[in-house]
Amino acid sequence: MLGTFFNAGMAKAQILAWQFYDPATTGKETTIGANIISPNLNASELKRGEGLNTNPGLGKSFAWGADVSSSKTLSDTTKAIDNDLYVEFSISAKTGYKFSLSTLDYKLRASAGGAGIWYWKYSVDGTIFNKVTDPLVWTGGGGTGTDHPQISLSSIAALQNVEEGTTVYFRLYVAGSNTGTGSSAFGQSNAIDQRGLAIGGIVEEIEENPLPIKLSSFSGKASLNSVKLNWETQSEENNSHFEILKLNELGKSVVLGTVSGSGNSSTLKTYTYEDYSPTSGNNYYQLRQIDYNGESTLSKIISIKFGLGKSNFEVAALDDKVVLYLKGTSSSKTIVSINNIEGKSLYKRSIAISANQDKLELPIELKSGVYVVVLNIDGQNFAKKLVKP
């Protein structure tokens, strides 16, 4: 639990933390910086999403009501995402350093009208946010708040060995707050050496590349049915080949293929590799460069989002059913909705989709007209117009 993590004797594990004790913030938590921060890290102040409101008279709260009300049930979490009901902070490494994150500890407090569903998400580009854990159902409590179980971050590949130039964003989304008086907040610290929010991990100096190769870029882009990877080297010496690695969320990797190196070169060299079997969601890639002596080194890890788009999600209405034709799916629980042109829901069901499933049949008979079919996968909506003659 959180209390043991926050003891002063454990402070070495904290690379970023807020205490919310001194000075008193009185409703201005999002205007203060961290009390603990590694000297080789950059960190933002806490930032409130545009959908959350504040009341200067409320002590130590990041939200006093919301622009849009939501219920305290797990079925309502997308409303918090769609309406920016979150508090956010970010971390990046200073030049010459990298960090790996291991734990997230936090303490919460809420009034009766405050949030009842809380869930953390992270992003490595500030745009695409992925869940850290499943949402937490907690109806709140007063006083200085309630400690919540420590969250492990060490199994998330994208949060390990994060080098300079990459910023990691964390958002705590809140659902269930009303639009008037409901307060949601990080818990107050009971003493100056305790923390209400903390990140554990390590910050290390980046060692100079031990192999005679200078990698100047490594990136990727999703297309209709694949992910295309691109990288460049400024110089090479005794470079045999590259292995292209694909990692899962636990950081375990498999070799997708190899690309021959240029041996010895002092000019810019460009390389490509295409993954024709990406899965929907985030795909993590890394390069392993191997020289003629068998020595190797690893590149940074990149994350490429691959999902259902308009081009790889088709629908058709038959006499007694609607058929969805899919491409590039992975195992997931998906909410399928069919709405008429006025937005009225005609069909909504949670369905388990298996990896590489290419067809989904829905037992619904539609009249002639125009409809919208929506797939919600991991909080992201994919919509397609359906016309039945």
DASUL-V42390 format. One record per residue. N is the residue number from 1. RES is the residue in one small letter. SS is DSSP state (A for helix, B for strand, O for the rest). NEAR is the number of other ideal C-beta (glycine too) atoms within 12 Angstrom. Layout:
# DASUL-V42390
n:N res:RES ss:SS near:NEAR
n:N res:RES ss:SS near:NEAR
This chain:
# DASUL-V42390
n:1 res:m ss:O near:15
n:2 res:l ss:A near:32
n:3 res:g ss:A near:23
n:4 res:t ss:A near:16
n:5 res:f ss:A near:33
n:6 res:f ss:O near:40
n:7 res:n ss:O near:21
n:8 res:a ss:A near:19
n:9 res:g ss:A near:12
n:10 res:m ss:A near:22
n:11 res:a ss:A near:21
n:12 res:k ss:A near:18
n:13 res:a ss:A near:30
n:14 res:q ss:B near:36
n:15 res:i ss:B near:37
n:16 res:l ss:B near:43
n:17 res:a ss:B near:42
n:18 res:w ss:B near:40
n:19 res:q ss:O near:35
n:20 res:f ss:O near:41
n:21 res:y ss:O near:29
n:22 res:d ss:O near:17
n:23 res:p ss:O near:16
n:24 res:a ss:O near:16
n:25 res:t ss:O near:30
n:26 res:t ss:O near:19
n:27 res:g ss:O near:24
n:28 res:k ss:O near:24
n:29 res:e ss:A near:42
n:30 res:t ss:A near:32
n:31 res:t ss:A near:19
n:32 res:i ss:O near:28
n:33 res:g ss:O near:22
n:34 res:a ss:O near:28
n:35 res:n ss:O near:28
n:36 res:i ss:B near:30
n:37 res:i ss:B near:28
n:38 res:s ss:O near:31
n:39 res:p ss:O near:14
n:40 res:n ss:O near:25
n:41 res:l ss:B near:35
n:42 res:n ss:B near:28
n:43 res:a ss:B near:36
n:44 res:s ss:O near:26
n:45 res:e ss:O near:23
n:46 res:l ss:O near:38
n:47 res:k ss:B near:25
n:48 res:r ss:B near:33
n:49 res:g ss:O near:33
n:50 res:e ss:O near:18
n:51 res:g ss:O near:29
n:52 res:l ss:B near:40
n:53 res:n ss:O near:33
n:54 res:t ss:O near:32
n:55 res:n ss:O near:23
n:56 res:p ss:O near:16
n:57 res:g ss:O near:13
n:58 res:l ss:O near:26
n:59 res:g ss:O near:28
n:60 res:k ss:O near:43
n:61 res:s ss:O near:43
n:62 res:f ss:O near:50
n:63 res:a ss:B near:49
n:64 res:w ss:B near:35
n:65 res:g ss:O near:32
n:66 res:a ss:B near:38
n:67 res:d ss:O near:24
n:68 res:v ss:O near:26
n:69 res:s ss:O near:27
n:70 res:s ss:O near:35
n:71 res:s ss:O near:21
n:72 res:k ss:O near:31
n:73 res:t ss:O near:17
n:74 res:l ss:A near:25
n:75 res:s ss:A near:19
n:76 res:d ss:A near:28
n:77 res:t ss:A near:34
n:78 res:t ss:A near:28
n:79 res:k ss:A near:30
n:80 res:a ss:A near:42
n:81 res:i ss:A near:31
n:82 res:d ss:A near:23
n:83 res:n ss:O near:25
n:84 res:d ss:O near:24
n:85 res:l ss:O near:43
n:86 res:y ss:B near:39
n:87 res:v ss:B near:42
n:88 res:e ss:B near:33
n:89 res:f ss:B near:40
n:90 res:s ss:B near:30
n:91 res:i ss:B near:38
n:92 res:s ss:B near:28
n:93 res:a ss:B near:35
n:94 res:k ss:O near:24
n:95 res:t ss:O near:14
n:96 res:g ss:O near:15
n:97 res:y ss:B near:27
n:98 res:k ss:B near:33
n:99 res:f ss:B near:35
n:100 res:s ss:B near:31
n:101 res:l ss:B near:39
n:102 res:s ss:B near:27
n:103 res:t ss:B near:33
n:104 res:l ss:B near:40
n:105 res:d ss:B near:40
n:106 res:y ss:B near:43
n:107 res:k ss:B near:40
n:108 res:l ss:B near:43
n:109 res:r ss:B near:37
n:110 res:a ss:B near:41
n:111 res:s ss:O near:30
n:112 res:a ss:O near:20
n:113 res:g ss:O near:25
n:114 res:g ss:O near:41
n:115 res:a ss:O near:48
n:116 res:g ss:O near:33
n:117 res:i ss:B near:35
n:118 res:w ss:B near:44
n:119 res:y ss:B near:38
n:120 res:w ss:B near:38
n:121 res:k ss:B near:38
n:122 res:y ss:B near:39
n:123 res:s ss:B near:29
n:124 res:v ss:O near:35
n:125 res:d ss:O near:21
n:126 res:g ss:O near:19
n:127 res:t ss:O near:14
n:128 res:i ss:O near:26
n:129 res:f ss:O near:34
n:130 res:n ss:B near:34
n:131 res:k ss:B near:29
n:132 res:v ss:O near:34
n:133 res:t ss:O near:24
n:134 res:d ss:O near:18
n:135 res:p ss:O near:29
n:136 res:l ss:B near:31
n:137 res:v ss:B near:21
n:138 res:w ss:O near:29
n:139 res:t ss:O near:26
n:140 res:g ss:O near:32
n:141 res:g ss:B near:23
n:142 res:g ss:B near:20
n:143 res:g ss:B near:18
n:144 res:t ss:B near:26
n:145 res:g ss:B near:36
n:146 res:t ss:B near:26
n:147 res:d ss:B near:31
n:148 res:h ss:O near:33
n:149 res:p ss:O near:23
n:150 res:q ss:O near:26
n:151 res:i ss:B near:34
n:152 res:s ss:B near:22
n:153 res:l ss:O near:36
n:154 res:s ss:O near:25
n:155 res:s ss:O near:21
n:156 res:i ss:O near:37
n:157 res:a ss:A near:32
n:158 res:a ss:A near:40
n:159 res:l ss:A near:40
n:160 res:q ss:O near:32
n:161 res:n ss:O near:33
n:162 res:v ss:B near:39
n:163 res:e ss:B near:32
n:164 res:e ss:O near:23
n:165 res:g ss:O near:22
n:166 res:t ss:O near:29
n:167 res:t ss:B near:28
n:168 res:v ss:B near:43
n:169 res:y ss:B near:33
n:170 res:f ss:B near:38
n:171 res:r ss:B near:38
n:172 res:l ss:B near:45
n:173 res:y ss:B near:42
n:174 res:v ss:B near:53
n:175 res:a ss:B near:43
n:176 res:g ss:O near:41
n:177 res:s ss:O near:47
n:178 res:n ss:O near:29
n:179 res:t ss:O near:21
n:180 res:g ss:O near:18
n:181 res:t ss:O near:22
n:182 res:g ss:O near:34
n:183 res:s ss:B near:38
n:184 res:s ss:B near:51
n:185 res:a ss:B near:48
n:186 res:f ss:B near:45
n:187 res:g ss:O near:39
n:188 res:q ss:O near:32
n:189 res:s ss:O near:36
n:190 res:n ss:O near:22
n:191 res:a ss:O near:17
n:192 res:i ss:O near:19
n:193 res:d ss:O near:20
n:194 res:q ss:O near:36
n:195 res:r ss:O near:42
n:196 res:g ss:O near:43
n:197 res:l ss:B near:47
n:198 res:a ss:B near:45
n:199 res:i ss:B near:43
n:200 res:g ss:B near:34
n:201 res:g ss:B near:34
n:202 res:i ss:B near:28
n:203 res:v ss:B near:34
n:204 res:e ss:B near:22
n:205 res:e ss:B near:18
n:206 res:i ss:O near:22
n:207 res:e ss:O near:14
n:208 res:e ss:O near:11
n:209 res:n ss:O near:25
n:210 res:p ss:O near:14
n:211 res:l ss:O near:30
n:212 res:p ss:O near:27
n:213 res:i ss:B near:39
n:214 res:k ss:B near:24
n:215 res:l ss:B near:33
n:216 res:s ss:B near:20
n:217 res:s ss:B near:21
n:218 res:f ss:B near:32
n:219 res:s ss:B near:26
n:220 res:g ss:B near:33
n:221 res:k ss:B near:20
n:222 res:a ss:B near:33
n:223 res:s ss:O near:20
n:224 res:l ss:O near:20
n:225 res:n ss:O near:22
n:226 res:s ss:O near:24
n:227 res:v ss:B near:35
n:228 res:k ss:B near:24
n:229 res:l ss:B near:37
n:230 res:n ss:B near:25
n:231 res:w ss:B near:33
n:232 res:e ss:B near:25
n:233 res:t ss:B near:33
n:234 res:q ss:B near:21
n:235 res:s ss:B near:23
n:236 res:e ss:B near:33
n:237 res:e ss:B near:23
n:238 res:n ss:B near:21
n:239 res:n ss:B near:35
n:240 res:s ss:B near:26
n:241 res:h ss:B near:26
n:242 res:f ss:B near:38
n:243 res:e ss:B near:26
n:244 res:i ss:B near:36
n:245 res:l ss:B near:33
n:246 res:k ss:B near:35
n:247 res:l ss:B near:33
n:248 res:n ss:O near:22
n:249 res:e ss:O near:29
n:250 res:l ss:O near:14
n:251 res:g ss:O near:23
n:252 res:k ss:O near:14
n:253 res:s ss:B near:22
n:254 res:v ss:B near:19
n:255 res:v ss:B near:22
n:256 res:l ss:B near:28
n:257 res:g ss:B near:23
n:258 res:t ss:B near:18
n:259 res:v ss:B near:27
n:260 res:s ss:B near:18
n:261 res:g ss:B near:31
n:262 res:s ss:B near:27
n:263 res:g ss:B near:19
n:264 res:n ss:B near:18
n:265 res:s ss:B near:21
n:266 res:s ss:O near:16
n:267 res:t ss:O near:14
n:268 res:l ss:O near:17
n:269 res:k ss:B near:28
n:270 res:t ss:B near:20
n:271 res:y ss:B near:33
n:272 res:t ss:B near:21
n:273 res:y ss:B near:30
n:274 res:e ss:B near:24
n:275 res:d ss:B near:30
n:276 res:y ss:O near:22
n:277 res:s ss:O near:21
n:278 res:p ss:O near:36
n:279 res:t ss:O near:33
n:280 res:s ss:O near:35
n:281 res:g ss:B near:33
n:282 res:n ss:B near:36
n:283 res:n ss:B near:39
n:284 res:y ss:B near:39
n:285 res:y ss:B near:42
n:286 res:q ss:B near:38
n:287 res:l ss:B near:41
n:288 res:r ss:B near:35
n:289 res:q ss:B near:39
n:290 res:i ss:B near:27
n:291 res:d ss:B near:25
n:292 res:y ss:O near:20
n:293 res:n ss:O near:13
n:294 res:g ss:O near:13
n:295 res:e ss:O near:19
n:296 res:s ss:B near:25
n:297 res:t ss:B near:25
n:298 res:l ss:B near:30
n:299 res:s ss:O near:34
n:300 res:k ss:O near:31
n:301 res:i ss:O near:34
n:302 res:i ss:B near:37
n:303 res:s ss:B near:38
n:304 res:i ss:B near:34
n:305 res:k ss:B near:30
n:306 res:f ss:B near:35
n:307 res:g ss:O near:35
n:308 res:l ss:O near:42
n:309 res:g ss:O near:24
n:310 res:k ss:A near:17
n:311 res:s ss:A near:17
n:312 res:n ss:A near:25
n:313 res:f ss:B near:34
n:314 res:e ss:B near:24
n:315 res:v ss:B near:34
n:316 res:a ss:B near:24
n:317 res:a ss:B near:30
n:318 res:l ss:O near:18
n:319 res:d ss:O near:15
n:320 res:d ss:O near:13
n:321 res:k ss:O near:20
n:322 res:v ss:B near:32
n:323 res:v ss:B near:26
n:324 res:l ss:B near:36
n:325 res:y ss:B near:23
n:326 res:l ss:B near:35
n:327 res:k ss:O near:32
n:328 res:g ss:O near:35
n:329 res:t ss:O near:34
n:330 res:s ss:O near:28
n:331 res:s ss:O near:17
n:332 res:s ss:B near:30
n:333 res:k ss:B near:20
n:334 res:t ss:B near:35
n:335 res:i ss:B near:28
n:336 res:v ss:B near:38
n:337 res:s ss:B near:31
n:338 res:i ss:B near:35
n:339 res:n ss:B near:25
n:340 res:n ss:B near:22
n:341 res:i ss:O near:18
n:342 res:e ss:O near:11
n:343 res:g ss:O near:14
n:344 res:k ss:O near:14
n:345 res:s ss:B near:18
n:346 res:l ss:B near:27
n:347 res:y ss:B near:27
n:348 res:k ss:B near:20
n:349 res:r ss:B near:22
n:350 res:s ss:B near:17
n:351 res:i ss:B near:25
n:352 res:a ss:B near:17
n:353 res:i ss:B near:31
n:354 res:s ss:O near:18
n:355 res:a ss:O near:17
n:356 res:n ss:O near:19
n:357 res:q ss:O near:24
n:358 res:d ss:O near:20
n:359 res:k ss:B near:20
n:360 res:l ss:B near:29
n:361 res:e ss:B near:21
n:362 res:l ss:B near:29
n:363 res:p ss:O near:17
n:364 res:i ss:O near:29
n:365 res:e ss:O near:16
n:366 res:l ss:O near:30
n:367 res:k ss:O near:15
n:368 res:s ss:O near:14
n:369 res:g ss:B near:19
n:370 res:v ss:B near:21
n:371 res:y ss:B near:31
n:372 res:v ss:B near:28
n:373 res:v ss:B near:41
n:374 res:v ss:B near:30
n:375 res:l ss:B near:40
n:376 res:n ss:B near:29
n:377 res:i ss:B near:34
n:378 res:d ss:O near:32
n:379 res:g ss:O near:32
n:380 res:q ss:B near:29
n:381 res:n ss:B near:25
n:382 res:f ss:B near:31
n:383 res:a ss:B near:24
n:384 res:k ss:B near:31
n:385 res:k ss:B near:21
n:386 res:l ss:B near:33
n:387 res:v ss:B near:18
n:388 res:k ss:B near:26
n:389 res:p ss:O near:12
